Structures are given as C-alpha cells and as structure tokens.
C-alpha cells in the first residue's frame, strides 16, 4: 500500500514509553504509523503522491484527546454573547446592554459563560440585571451549563409563571410568593424556556458544529470523548463524516436519564457501535448529581446554604440497577458525579455491577466484551470528582474506575483564598479537597484530562497547563488553588494521550507513537515537558494529523 504521509526532522515524544524516541521520522500507510526511522530511511518510503513535511525539529506527540467535551451542544450553547470575561455585575450589564442594542425588536438575546461569582453575595436572579433586559426575551447560560437565567419576557413567552415538578432534580426557582426568579436549574427546567425561543435550522447547526471542530483541530486536538448525543447529534456527525469534514475522532456516550425503563435501556444498548469512519457510540452518560455552584450537587453533608442534599436520580437505587444492566450488556458508563456522596454512590454501584474488590489481580482482564486481539474491557468512568475524602480516592484504583478530571474548572471558577461561590458553599475542609488529581494519580487511578467544553476552553495545551499550575487562566500571577494536587508535565501529557486511549479501551490502537498505532498526531513548536506550565498554553501548534491526514497546518511549516 502507498505511503500517504512522511514526517521528517522530528522529535518524536511518546510519553507511554518514557520520553523521546531515538528515531527522527515516521511514515503513514492507511491511517496507521507504518514505520519509524531516520530521515533517510523514511524518505525512501515516499512516492510522488506522498505528502512529505519537514518538521525542522518540532516535537511530535500522540494526538491529544479531550477526555470530556460536548461538541454538538457546545456549538449551540456558544452561539451568542460570550460573558465568560465578565468579572462583576457592571461588566455583565454593560455587555448585555450593548448586545440588546444590536438586536431587532422582539429578537431573543442568547448569552453563555455567565459566572455566578459576579453576583457576589446576592441571589443569582434576573432582577439583578434589570433594567437592561426589560422587555427583552433573554436566556443567559451560566458557565456550568446546568443552569440558565431567563429574563421576565422570556418566562412570559414560555408560559412559565410558577414552580414546576420534574422527574429529576430540576427546578424553576421561585420567590416566597411563588414567582419565578429567572433561575432555571438543570436541563428539564431550562428546556421549558428554550423551547419558546426560535430554533436554528439544521444547516446552521451543522455549520456551527463543523466550525467548532475545525477550531479544536487547530489547537492540536485529534479526538474527544463526547458526553452527549441529544436530538439529531449523531446524524450531524454522520453527515460530516460522510462529507470528509470531521476533523476529530469522537467517542460518543448518549445520556441515560432518571426514569428510564427497560425499553429505554435496550435502545441505549442497541445504539452501541453505531458510527462511521471517525466516530462511534461507545458508552452511556449518566448524572448522579448537578453542580456545587447551583446547590444541586449531592454531598454527604449540606452545603453552607443547606443545599446539595440529594441525588439527581430521585431513586438512587434505580441508578444502581441501570449501571448493573448496562455492565451486563458490555456497555461502559460515564457518570457525572461532583459531590462526595455522588461519587461514593457511583463507586458503590460499579462495585456491585462488576463484583470487583480491592484484589485487582484479575480485574484488568475481566469483563471483556469480546475475545482475541480486539477484546476490550468494560471500563467505567466517573466524571468531575470535585471534592472527595481520602477513603473515596483509594477506591478508584481498587475498582479500576477511570477518574475523568477537568483541572481548568478549578483554575478558572474557584479561588485559592476560597472567596468564590464554590468554596464558600463547601466550607474550608471540603474546599481543600478540590480536584485531587495528584492524590488520584498517586493512588494508582487512571486519570484522564478534559475541558468539559463549553464549560471551559477546549485548548488541550491550556488543559494540561492548568493541571500543572492550577492558577486562573486570565491572571497567572494569582496564587494556585490547592497546588499540592498538581500533575507533572509528563503526567498531564499521558492523561491526554495514552490514558485517554486506555479509558476508551483502545490502548492497542491509539495514544502512542508506535508502529501499528493510529497516525493521530499533534506537532508542537516546543517541548511540552520542559516548557514552564505558565507558558504551555501559548506554545504554537504547527500541525494536527488525524488518521494520517493533516487537519491543521501552520504557515510556519
């Protein structure tokens, strides 16, 4: 078969093998790394149709993979006014006033990235933004994407004039008189008002998704673990893939909501394996709680507001049953669990489903979905893990559960002095347990890093930098939050390459620079292992390669 791509004069960095390889070049055949060697030997494998790129000493790593992101819904949520740079209510009001002034009469104002810390000590409610939004139908997505602020006009158009009941831990927040304050908690409540707003066309949604994915590829991403498949998401991915316009390799986990019945579970199982050349459904996403900032997490003890006292599933035992049934069907699960009680219950459920104990001698070869060289373990994951005690940390390695972490949430939404909303709600002891990446790693857990985009920026260099410095992205001079939980440069790179492949059951195919592995590669203008953490996010991404095909190429090459 013909050689499609040759990379020369490279520094090949394979973190899974301990560092830089002695070879300086590689060749790609049929989307896989076919040969490693010196420049002369590899150049000889090229023919007139081969793309040959002289990297001039640039560093090649395995393709960087975001372990948790929402590409389809994120492309929608980030269409509108970006409020993530606003640091106080005056900033928010000014941004909203300017945007409202640009709208035609009656048009909806959409915004995203609103940080609850801008409200200071006052309640998060639409009254705080009056009179800017008077008469304007507006939906403001809070940064966590688990809550929205709806303006009075938006609530009126949606017919939401009081509390509602839901079969999950969602809420239309109301005042003492039963009038909505504008704050909507969790998807079921948000959807009441979202449905009243004009919807984009399918073509608009497809184009927004394609643009977002191209931008991700330009930051060095070659893949992502997509944690939703709502609506026609899978059809959009299929369309892009068939048009050769999918620049990331995506592993997709559809949601499983509370109240799911046997038929709903069968449908989720039947979806597994659906996909195309560069995407596939592999796993199911569940929610054990909401967020600490909203008071919808599940904590062992209430937060400072007396909230975060119950699970997202009204009957946690039903969640346990669902995890067991999915495991029996060979389906890996990914559970959103932020609070300590949510993480504990998720681990308890996985332990019951798998029958695993602290004796790990047989665990890593158990629970196979197939036999032979393509056999894959059913690897369950827990997402976020924002505050947990020591006893919970140890169980991840004991049960072989993947720890999926988003360190830039700690960097950008909390503060070292604990004056932020997240820390104030938890109190000093629990806030000191913030995002324990170091402790999970040292306890033997497989740690995977991601952005949770659109919650935080998707740049993988920024994510790895945050895992190392744990400082606010916009002001790196500030003190780090819980710096003892930082990862090393090598660990952060592993967490977005080999560990991501392991989490997907693809360690024999991906996450390495090795013959036979996928030619998913990221080329950087500096060594990510020696570049200071505070400078890593600014390292140039020179080339991104997916299945041997460049998806981004800098003008410098």
C-alpha positions as CSV (number, residue, x, y, z in Angstrom):
1,X,0.0,0.0,0.0
2,X,1.2,3.6,-0.7
3,X,2.7,5.8,1.9
4,X,0.4,8.8,2.4
5,X,2.4,10.9,4.8
6,X,6.0,11.3,5.8
7,X,7.2,13.5,8.7
8,X,10.9,14.3,8.8
9,X,13.3,16.0,11.1
10,X,11.0,15.4,14.1
11,X,11.5,14.9,17.8
12,X,9.2,12.0,18.5
13,X,7.8,12.2,22.0
14,X,6.0,9.0,23.2
15,X,5.1,9.6,26.9
16,X,3.9,6.0,27.4
17,X,7.4,4.7,26.7
18,X,9.1,7.3,28.9
19,X,10.1,10.2,26.6
20,X,11.7,10.9,23.3
21,X,12.3,8.1,20.8
22,X,15.7,7.7,19.0
23,X,14.1,7.9,15.6
24,X,13.6,11.2,13.8
25,X,10.9,10.4,11.2
26,X,7.8,8.4,10.6
27,X,5.7,7.1,7.7
28,X,2.0,6.6,7.5
29,X,0.1,4.0,5.5
30,X,-3.6,3.5,5.5
31,X,-4.1,5.8,8.5
32,X,-1.6,4.0,10.7
33,X,2.1,4.5,11.6
34,X,3.8,2.1,9.3
35,X,7.5,2.9,10.0
36,X,9.8,4.8,12.4
37,X,13.4,5.5,11.5
38,X,15.9,8.1,10.4
39,X,15.1,10.7,7.8
40,X,16.9,9.0,5.0
41,X,15.2,5.6,5.5
42,X,11.8,7.1,5.9
43,X,12.1,9.5,3.0
44,X,12.8,6.5,0.8
45,X,9.3,5.2,1.5
46,X,7.7,8.2,-0.1
47,X,6.4,8.2,-3.7
48,X,5.4,11.2,-5.9
49,X,1.9,11.2,-4.3
50,X,3.1,11.2,-0.7
51,X,2.8,14.3,1.5
52,X,6.3,15.0,2.9
53,X,6.7,17.5,5.7
54,X,10.0,18.7,7.1
55,X,9.2,19.5,10.8
56,X,12.5,21.2,11.3
57,X,13.0,19.8,14.8
58,X,9.4,20.3,16.0
59,X,8.0,17.9,18.7
60,X,5.5,15.2,17.7
61,X,3.3,13.7,20.4
62,X,0.5,11.2,20.1
63,X,-2.7,13.0,19.1
64,X,-4.2,15.0,22.1
65,X,-7.6,13.8,23.1
66,X,-10.1,15.8,25.2
67,X,-11.5,13.3,27.8
68,X,-14.8,15.1,28.3
69,X,-16.4,17.6,25.9
70,X,-19.8,18.4,24.3
71,X,-19.1,19.3,20.7
72,X,-22.7,19.4,19.3
73,X,-24.4,21.0,22.3
74,X,-21.4,23.3,22.8
75,X,-21.6,24.6,19.3
76,X,-25.1,25.7,20.0
77,X,-24.6,27.0,23.5
78,X,-21.6,29.2,22.5
79,X,-23.6,30.8,19.7
80,X,-24.3,34.2,21.1
81,X,-22.8,36.7,23.6
82,X,-19.8,35.4,25.5
83,X,-20.0,36.6,29.1
84,X,-17.1,34.5,30.4
85,X,-14.8,37.5,30.5
86,X,-17.1,39.5,32.8
87,X,-15.9,39.7,36.4
88,X,-18.7,41.7,38.1
89,X,-22.3,42.7,37.5
90,X,-21.3,46.0,36.0
91,X,-19.4,44.1,33.3
92,X,-22.4,41.8,32.7
93,X,-24.9,44.7,32.5
94,X,-22.7,46.6,30.0
95,X,-22.2,43.6,27.8
96,X,-25.9,42.8,27.8
97,X,-26.9,46.4,27.1
98,X,-24.6,46.6,24.1
99,X,-25.9,43.3,22.7
100,X,-29.5,44.3,23.3
101,X,-28.9,47.5,21.4
102,X,-27.8,45.5,18.4
103,X,-31.0,43.3,18.3
104,X,-34.0,43.9,16.2
105,X,-37.3,44.4,18.2
106,X,-38.6,41.2,19.6
107,X,-35.4,39.2,18.9
108,X,-34.1,36.9,21.6
109,X,-30.8,37.6,23.3
110,X,-28.6,34.5,23.9
111,X,-25.6,34.6,26.1
112,X,-23.3,32.0,27.7
113,X,-20.4,31.7,30.2
114,X,-22.0,33.7,33.0
115,X,-20.0,33.1,36.2
116,X,-22.2,33.1,39.4
117,X,-19.3,34.8,41.2
118,X,-20.2,38.1,39.5
119,X,-23.3,38.3,41.7
120,X,-21.2,38.5,44.9
121,X,-23.3,37.7,47.9
122,X,-26.7,38.5,46.3
123,X,-29.0,35.8,44.8
124,X,-28.5,34.7,41.2
125,X,-31.7,36.1,39.7
126,X,-32.8,38.1,36.7
127,X,-33.7,41.1,38.9
128,X,-30.0,41.8,39.3
129,X,-29.8,42.6,35.6
130,X,-32.8,45.0,35.5
131,X,-33.4,47.3,33.7
132,X,-31.0,46.1,31.0
133,X,-33.2,43.2,30.0
134,X,-36.6,44.9,30.4
135,X,-38.8,43.7,27.6
136,X,-36.1,41.7,26.0
137,X,-36.5,37.9,25.8
138,X,-33.1,36.6,27.0
139,X,-31.6,33.3,28.0
140,X,-28.2,33.5,29.8
141,X,-26.4,30.2,30.2
142,X,-24.4,30.0,33.4
143,X,-20.9,28.7,33.0
144,X,-21.7,25.2,34.2
145,X,-24.3,24.6,31.5
146,X,-26.5,23.2,34.2
147,X,-28.4,26.4,34.8
148,X,-29.8,29.5,33.0
149,X,-31.1,32.9,33.8
150,X,-34.3,33.7,31.9
151,X,-35.5,37.3,31.6
152,X,-39.1,38.1,32.7
153,X,-40.1,38.5,29.0
154,X,-38.6,35.1,28.2
155,X,-40.5,33.5,31.0
156,X,-43.7,35.2,29.8
157,X,-43.3,33.9,26.3
158,X,-42.7,30.4,27.6
159,X,-45.7,30.5,29.9
160,X,-43.6,29.8,33.0
161,X,-45.2,31.7,35.8
162,X,-44.6,29.4,38.8
163,X,-42.9,26.3,40.1
164,X,-43.0,23.0,38.1
165,X,-42.5,19.4,39.0
166,X,-39.9,17.2,37.3
167,X,-38.8,13.5,37.4
168,X,-35.2,14.6,38.0
169,X,-33.5,17.2,40.4
170,X,-34.5,20.2,38.2
171,X,-36.2,23.4,39.5
172,X,-37.8,26.6,38.4
173,X,-36.5,28.7,41.3
174,X,-39.3,30.9,42.7
175,X,-39.5,33.5,45.4
176,X,-41.6,33.3,48.6
177,X,-44.7,34.3,46.6
178,X,-44.2,31.6,44.1
179,X,-43.0,33.9,41.3
180,X,-40.0,32.7,39.2
181,X,-36.8,34.5,39.9
182,X,-35.4,33.7,36.4
183,X,-33.0,31.0,37.6
184,X,-33.6,27.6,36.0
185,X,-31.7,24.6,37.4
186,X,-30.8,21.6,35.2
187,X,-31.9,20.6,31.7
188,X,-35.6,19.8,32.3
189,X,-36.2,23.3,33.7
190,X,-34.1,25.1,31.1
191,X,-35.9,23.3,28.3
192,X,-39.2,24.9,29.3
193,X,-38.0,28.3,28.2
194,X,-35.5,27.2,25.5
195,X,-38.4,25.7,23.5
196,X,-40.1,29.1,23.3
197,X,-37.0,30.7,21.5
198,X,-36.6,30.5,17.7
199,X,-34.5,27.4,16.8
200,X,-31.6,27.4,14.3
201,X,-32.0,25.4,11.1
202,X,-30.3,22.0,10.7
203,X,-27.9,23.5,8.2
204,X,-27.0,26.3,10.7
205,X,-26.4,23.7,13.4
206,X,-24.2,21.5,11.1
207,X,-22.1,24.5,10.0
208,X,-21.6,25.7,13.6
209,X,-20.5,22.2,14.6
210,X,-18.1,21.9,11.7
211,X,-16.6,25.3,12.6
212,X,-16.2,24.4,16.2
213,X,-14.5,21.1,15.4
214,X,-12.1,22.8,12.9
215,X,-11.2,25.3,15.6
216,X,-10.5,22.4,18.0
217,X,-8.2,20.7,15.5
218,X,-6.2,23.9,15.2
219,X,-5.4,23.7,18.9
220,X,-3.9,20.2,18.5
221,X,-6.9,18.1,19.3
222,X,-7.3,14.9,17.3
223,X,-10.1,13.4,19.3
224,X,-12.6,13.7,22.1
225,X,-14.9,11.7,24.3
226,X,-18.2,13.4,23.6
227,X,-20.6,13.2,26.5
228,X,-23.9,13.6,24.9
229,X,-25.9,12.5,21.8
230,X,-29.1,14.5,22.2
231,X,-31.6,15.1,19.4
232,X,-30.1,14.6,15.9
233,X,-26.5,14.9,17.1
234,X,-25.5,11.5,15.7
235,X,-27.0,12.3,12.3
236,X,-25.0,15.6,12.2
237,X,-21.8,13.7,13.0
238,X,-22.6,11.1,10.3
239,X,-23.2,13.9,7.7
240,X,-19.8,15.5,8.5
241,X,-18.0,12.1,8.4
242,X,-19.5,11.1,5.1
243,X,-18.5,14.5,3.7
244,X,-15.0,14.0,4.9
245,X,-15.5,17.1,7.1
246,X,-15.0,15.6,10.6
247,X,-11.6,16.7,11.9
248,X,-11.7,14.9,15.2
249,X,-12.2,11.3,16.1
250,X,-15.2,11.2,18.5
251,X,-16.3,8.6,21.0
252,X,-19.9,9.4,21.9
253,X,-21.8,8.5,25.0
254,X,-25.6,9.1,24.8
255,X,-27.4,10.2,28.0
256,X,-29.4,8.0,30.2
257,X,-31.9,10.0,32.3
258,X,-33.7,9.1,35.6
259,X,-36.9,7.2,35.0
260,X,-35.5,5.2,32.1
261,X,-37.4,1.9,31.6
262,X,-36.4,-1.5,30.2
263,X,-37.2,-0.4,26.6
264,X,-35.1,2.8,27.0
265,X,-32.2,0.7,28.3
266,X,-32.5,-1.6,25.3
267,X,-32.4,1.3,23.0
268,X,-29.2,2.6,24.6
269,X,-27.6,-0.8,24.3
270,X,-28.7,-1.1,20.6
271,X,-27.1,2.3,19.9
272,X,-23.6,1.0,20.9
273,X,-21.3,0.6,17.9
274,X,-23.2,2.9,15.7
275,X,-20.8,5.1,13.9
276,X,-18.6,5.8,10.9
277,X,-15.0,6.2,9.9
278,X,-14.2,8.7,12.6
279,X,-16.9,8.4,15.2
280,X,-18.8,5.8,17.1
281,X,-21.2,5.4,20.0
282,X,-19.4,3.7,22.9
283,X,-20.8,4.1,26.3
284,X,-23.6,5.8,28.2
285,X,-23.5,9.0,30.2
286,X,-25.4,9.3,33.5
287,X,-25.8,12.0,36.1
288,X,-25.6,11.3,39.8
289,X,-25.8,15.0,40.8
290,X,-25.7,18.6,39.4
291,X,-23.2,21.3,40.5
292,X,-22.0,22.7,43.7
293,X,-22.4,26.3,42.5
294,X,-26.1,25.7,41.9
295,X,-26.7,23.8,45.1
296,X,-27.7,20.7,43.1
297,X,-24.6,18.5,43.9
298,X,-25.0,15.5,46.2
299,X,-22.9,16.0,49.3
300,X,-22.6,13.8,52.4
301,X,-23.4,16.9,54.4
302,X,-25.4,20.0,53.2
303,X,-23.5,23.0,51.8
304,X,-23.4,26.4,53.5
305,X,-26.9,27.2,52.1
306,X,-28.4,24.0,53.4
307,X,-28.5,22.7,49.8
308,X,-26.8,19.9,47.7
309,X,-28.5,17.3,49.8
310,X,-29.9,14.8,47.3
311,X,-29.1,12.9,44.1
312,X,-30.1,13.8,40.6
313,X,-31.9,10.5,40.4
314,X,-34.9,10.6,42.7
315,X,-34.3,6.9,43.4
316,X,-30.5,6.3,43.6
317,X,-31.2,2.5,43.7
318,X,-32.6,2.8,40.2
319,X,-29.3,4.3,39.0
320,X,-27.5,1.3,40.6
321,X,-29.9,-1.1,38.7
322,X,-29.2,0.7,35.4
323,X,-25.4,0.6,35.9
324,X,-25.7,-3.1,36.6
325,X,-27.8,-3.8,33.5
326,X,-25.5,-1.8,31.2
327,X,-22.5,-3.6,32.6
328,X,-24.1,-6.9,31.9
329,X,-24.7,-5.8,28.3
330,X,-21.0,-4.8,28.0
331,X,-21.7,-1.1,27.9
332,X,-19.2,1.2,29.7
333,X,-20.7,4.0,31.8
334,X,-19.6,7.6,32.4
335,X,-21.2,9.1,35.5
336,X,-21.3,12.8,36.2
337,X,-20.5,12.9,40.0
338,X,-19.3,16.1,41.6
339,X,-20.1,15.8,45.3
340,X,-18.7,13.3,47.7
341,X,-22.0,11.4,48.2
342,X,-22.5,11.2,44.4
343,X,-19.0,9.8,43.8
344,X,-19.4,7.3,46.7
345,X,-22.7,6.1,45.3
346,X,-21.4,5.8,41.8
347,X,-18.4,3.7,43.0
348,X,-20.7,1.6,45.2
349,X,-22.9,0.9,42.1
350,X,-19.9,0.0,39.9
351,X,-18.6,-2.3,42.6
352,X,-22.0,-4.1,42.8
353,X,-22.2,-4.3,39.0
354,X,-18.7,-5.7,38.4
355,X,-18.2,-7.7,41.6
356,X,-14.7,-6.2,41.9
357,X,-13.0,-5.8,45.2
358,X,-9.6,-4.4,46.4
359,X,-8.0,-7.5,44.9
360,X,-7.0,-6.3,41.5
361,X,-5.2,-9.3,40.3
362,X,-7.9,-10.4,37.9
363,X,-9.7,-7.1,37.4
364,X,-7.9,-5.8,34.4
365,X,-8.6,-9.0,32.4
366,X,-12.2,-9.4,33.5
367,X,-15.4,-8.1,32.0
368,X,-14.4,-8.4,28.3
369,X,-16.9,-7.7,25.6
370,X,-15.0,-9.9,23.1
371,X,-12.1,-12.3,22.9
372,X,-8.9,-12.3,20.9
373,X,-6.7,-9.3,19.9
374,X,-9.7,-6.9,19.7
375,X,-11.0,-7.7,23.2
376,X,-12.0,-4.6,25.1
377,X,-12.5,-4.3,28.9
378,X,-15.7,-2.6,30.0
379,X,-14.1,0.4,31.7
380,X,-16.5,2.5,33.8
381,X,-15.7,6.2,34.5
382,X,-16.6,8.9,36.9
383,X,-16.6,12.5,35.6
384,X,-15.6,15.6,37.5
385,X,-14.9,14.4,41.1
386,X,-14.6,17.9,42.5
387,X,-14.5,17.2,46.3
388,X,-13.9,13.7,47.9
389,X,-12.3,12.4,51.0
390,X,-9.3,10.0,51.2
391,X,-11.3,6.8,51.5
392,X,-13.0,7.5,48.2
393,X,-9.8,8.3,46.4
394,X,-8.4,4.8,47.1
395,X,-11.4,3.1,45.6
396,X,-10.8,4.3,42.1
397,X,-7.7,2.2,41.7
398,X,-9.2,-0.7,43.7
399,X,-12.2,-0.9,41.3
400,X,-10.3,0.1,38.2
401,X,-12.6,3.1,37.6
402,X,-11.3,5.9,35.3
403,X,-11.0,9.3,37.0
404,X,-12.0,11.9,34.4
405,X,-10.9,15.4,35.6
406,X,-11.3,18.9,34.3
407,X,-8.5,20.9,36.1
408,X,-9.3,24.2,34.4
409,X,-12.6,24.3,36.3
410,X,-10.5,24.6,39.5
411,X,-8.3,27.2,37.9
412,X,-11.0,29.5,36.5
413,X,-14.1,29.1,38.7
414,X,-12.6,28.8,42.2
415,X,-10.0,30.9,44.1
416,X,-7.1,30.0,46.3
417,X,-8.4,32.1,49.1
418,X,-11.8,30.3,49.0
419,X,-13.8,33.6,48.4
420,X,-15.5,32.1,45.4
421,X,-19.1,30.7,45.4
422,X,-18.0,27.1,45.1
423,X,-15.6,27.3,48.1
424,X,-18.0,29.3,50.2
425,X,-20.7,26.8,49.8
426,X,-18.5,23.9,50.7
427,X,-16.5,25.4,53.6
428,X,-12.8,25.2,54.2
429,X,-12.4,21.4,54.8
430,X,-14.3,20.3,51.6
431,X,-12.8,23.2,49.5
432,X,-9.4,21.9,50.5
433,X,-10.2,18.7,48.7
434,X,-10.6,20.4,45.3
435,X,-9.9,18.4,42.2
436,X,-7.5,15.9,43.7
437,X,-5.6,14.9,40.5
438,X,-2.3,14.3,42.3
439,X,-3.9,12.1,45.0
440,X,-5.9,10.0,42.5
441,X,-2.7,9.6,40.4
442,X,-0.6,8.6,43.3
443,X,-3.3,6.1,44.5
444,X,-3.0,4.3,41.2
445,X,-6.1,5.5,39.4
446,X,-6.1,6.1,35.6
447,X,-6.5,9.9,35.4
448,X,-7.9,11.4,32.1
449,X,-8.0,15.1,31.5
450,X,-10.6,17.1,29.6
451,X,-12.1,20.5,29.3
452,X,-15.9,19.8,29.5
453,X,-16.2,22.4,26.7
454,X,-18.2,24.6,26.5
455,X,-17.8,24.9,30.3
456,X,-14.1,25.7,29.9
457,X,-11.9,26.4,26.9
458,X,-11.0,23.3,24.8
459,X,-7.4,24.1,24.1
460,X,-5.6,20.9,25.2
461,X,-2.4,22.8,26.0
462,X,-4.4,25.0,28.3
463,X,-5.9,22.0,30.0
464,X,-2.5,20.4,30.5
465,X,-1.1,23.7,31.7
466,X,-4.0,24.1,34.2
467,X,-3.3,20.6,35.6
468,X,0.2,21.8,36.3
469,X,-0.1,25.3,37.6
470,X,-3.8,25.4,38.9
471,X,-3.9,29.2,38.5
472,X,-6.6,31.4,36.9
473,X,-6.1,31.3,33.2
474,X,-6.7,35.1,32.8
475,X,-4.3,36.1,35.6
476,X,-1.4,33.6,36.1
477,X,0.1,35.9,38.8
478,X,-2.6,34.8,41.2
479,X,-2.0,32.1,43.8
480,X,-2.7,28.5,42.7
481,X,-5.6,26.6,44.2
482,X,-4.5,23.6,46.1
483,X,-1.1,23.4,44.4
484,X,-0.3,20.1,46.0
485,X,-2.7,18.5,43.6
486,X,-0.8,19.5,40.5
487,X,0.4,16.9,38.0
488,X,3.8,16.9,36.4
489,X,4.3,17.7,32.7
490,X,4.7,14.1,31.8
491,X,1.7,13.0,33.7
492,X,-0.5,15.7,32.1
493,X,0.6,14.6,28.6
494,X,-0.1,11.0,29.5
495,X,-3.6,11.9,30.7
496,X,-4.5,13.4,27.3
497,X,-2.8,10.6,25.2
498,X,-2.2,7.1,26.5
499,X,-4.6,7.3,29.4
500,X,-7.4,8.6,27.1
501,X,-6.8,5.6,24.9
502,X,-6.9,3.3,27.9
503,X,-10.2,4.8,29.0
504,X,-11.7,4.1,25.6
505,X,-10.3,0.5,25.6
506,X,-8.0,1.5,22.6
507,X,-4.6,1.2,24.1
508,X,-3.6,-1.2,21.4
509,X,-4.6,1.2,18.7
510,X,-4.0,4.8,20.0
511,X,-2.2,7.0,22.4
512,X,1.3,6.0,21.3
513,X,3.9,6.8,18.7
514,X,4.4,3.2,17.7
515,X,4.2,1.1,14.5
516,X,0.7,-0.1,14.0
517,X,-0.9,2.6,16.0
518,X,-3.2,5.2,14.5
519,X,-1.5,8.1,12.9
520,X,-3.3,10.7,15.1
521,X,-0.5,13.2,15.9
522,X,0.0,16.6,17.3
523,X,3.1,18.7,16.4
524,X,4.2,21.4,18.7
525,X,6.7,24.2,18.4
526,X,8.3,23.5,21.8
527,X,8.8,20.6,24.2
528,X,5.7,20.3,26.4
529,X,7.8,18.5,29.1
530,X,10.2,21.4,29.6
531,X,8.1,24.4,28.8
532,X,7.0,26.1,32.0
533,X,3.4,25.4,32.9
534,X,2.5,29.1,32.7
535,X,3.8,29.3,29.1
536,X,2.5,26.0,27.8
537,X,-0.9,27.3,26.6
538,X,1.0,29.7,24.2
539,X,3.1,27.0,22.5
540,X,2.4,27.0,18.8
541,X,0.5,24.1,17.3
542,X,2.3,23.6,14.0
543,X,0.4,20.5,12.7
544,X,-2.5,18.3,13.6
545,X,-2.8,14.9,11.9
546,X,-5.9,12.6,12.0
547,X,-5.6,9.1,10.5
548,X,-2.6,10.3,8.6
549,X,-4.3,13.3,7.1
550,X,-3.4,16.9,8.2
551,X,-6.4,18.7,9.7
552,X,-4.5,21.8,10.6
553,X,-1.2,23.1,9.3
554,X,0.6,26.2,10.4
555,X,2.0,28.6,7.9
556,X,5.4,28.0,9.7
557,X,5.6,24.6,8.0
